[in-house]
Amino acid sequence: MVKDEIEALIRSAVSSAQHAGELPPVAVPDTLVERPQKPDYGDYATSVPLRLARAAGMTPLELAHLIVKHMDGARAAGAVEDVTVAPPGFINFRLSAAWLAAQVNAILQEGDAFGNVPLGAGRQVQVEFVSANPVGPIHVGNGRGLALGDTLARVLSAAGYEVQREYLVNDAGTQTETFAATLYARYQQLFGRHVEIPEGGYPGEYMIGLAQQLRDEFGDSLLRPEGEPYPPEVHEVGVQRMLEVIKRDLEAIGVRYDNWFSERSLYSGDLYQKAMALLRERGYVAEREGAVWFASSALGEEKDNVLVRSTGAPTYFASDVAYHYDKFLLRGFDRVINVWGADHQGHVPRMKAAVAALGIDPERLSIIIYQLVTLKRGSEVVKLSKRAGEIVTLREVLEEVGADAARFNFVGRAADSHMDFDLELAKRQSAENPVYYVQYAHARIAGILLQAAERFPVLPGKDSGGDVSLLREEPELALIRKMLRLPELVEQIALTLEPHQLPYYAVELATAFHDFYEKCRVLTDDEALSRARLKLVSAAKVVLARSLDLMGMSAPERM
């Protein structure tokens, strides 16, 4: 990336000034290059003079001029055309128009790989997201976690990491027990028994459908004498059937997991015992009040946390400790990213403390908390679903607006921000709808290339002519500049874990293309210019398609 070349140029200039005795041996910051707030300032800028001025004993402007002086004759492979100093001490870099135009060929050469960066260097990362309890269908709030987690996994793969998507199946504990008790109540009702669903049970109509499946498959063989608890088969089959529903919903939104991890498996062997033994060995387990506690206060937490209740039953927290023991110490992931709902906010500090207690650098664990979703139709809030039992299911939203619109909207806000999802806007076929706006840009390009095929026997591709040096107009160069941002954005998202930047970029890229198309006629009487612009259009199609793919969206050829 040219950003890296400019950073190297700055470091080289600082080093040169130090060797010349004009600058003391001050430490250079890790991050050197940024995007100026106003395009008029240039393509890139650095505030290094402002940050080093005090240590260097110079004013920022003096230091900026000194650094620029040592850049003479050392431009970044012809990419940088102009370097200027601006008060109070910025150095601005403007890219060469000829270099920018040449990047069209580079983009076409890379094709679907454009945007990939080698940041991860093959390190193994696990992204565990949503992991909704198998007690009901995926709801709209889970949909946001799905889109965030899957987009993040896609970007991390593009950034050079080996990524595994994992779904933790919470098939142990009180929630699935309550689910099974509810299912058994519905099953008994089908045979005329007058039983109520348990307190805190699941009232949705989907439970009646599941009970009917049990009756159709097992007849009355699962019935026990009235008043007795459900047989184990109800739990096993019920959870399995619910997982099948969840998997169909995931397929509908285009999310595929690499691994489904059963919580029960933590206890079927000696994994849980080994994790607890390690905590004891490291001095982080205490016993009092008949319970077993994690001494998290020794790691800076406000209070200790229960691992095993006085009844002898492990807590959800104990399961999570064993689960992360498995992730880091048994499966050996270099980094683990958990994407959790807002109700897990308070769980983050103690989970970080638990990882540290296991002897793992807590920085290797990242936890993203996503906030709630409010569905609207214009200004009106959508009421809760009656069909699913006081929730709005993901399936209902997908049936109304489609997977592409759902994914774009779910990713479109920072995870820690509450989001409003306007269903009417998501269906609107106009420039007001960002999903339509971006996908229409791709379809428009496909139409241009189809029309061009009738005029030119060979469409401009990476090896079929088209002199990109003819691309000199500002709308052409602005489009190229915007396309070149994608690799930088992939790297930035991989570092910050903020995938919401992708939808913003996609809209900006589509805007740059639409602006170019309105101001620069593609098919003209000048065949050479037409071929050059068709090359630019082809490159824009590549980058738009890649941006959409990173969000798990389709790139339509026509709309």
ABEGO torsion letter per residue (X at the ends): XAAAAAAAAAAAAAAAAAAAGABBBBBBBABABBBBABAAAEABBBAAAAAAAAAAGBBAAAAAAAAAAAABGABBGGABABBBBBOAGBBBBBBBAAAAAAAAAAAAAAEAABGBBAAAGGBBBBBBBGGBBBABBBBAAAAAAAAAAAAAAAAAAAAGBBBBBBBBBBABEAAAAAAAAAAAAAAAAAAGBBBBBBBGBBABAAAAAAAAAAAAAAEAAABBBBGBBBBAAAAAAAAAAAAAAAAAAAAAAGBBBABBBBAAAAAABAAAAAAAAAAAAAGABBBBGGBBBBBAAAAGBABBBBABBAAGBBBAAAAAAAAAAAAAAAAGBABBBBBBBAAAAAAAAAAAAAAAAAGBBAAABBBBBBBBBBBBBEABBBBBBAAAGGBBBAAAAAAAAEAAAAAAAAAABBAABBBBBBAAAAABBBAABAAAAAAAAAAAAAAAAAAAAAABABBBBAAAEEBAAABABAAAAAAAAAAAAAAAAAAAAAAAGBAAAAAAAAAAAAAAAAAAAAABBABBABAAAAAAAAAAAAAAAAAAAAAAAAAGBBBBABX
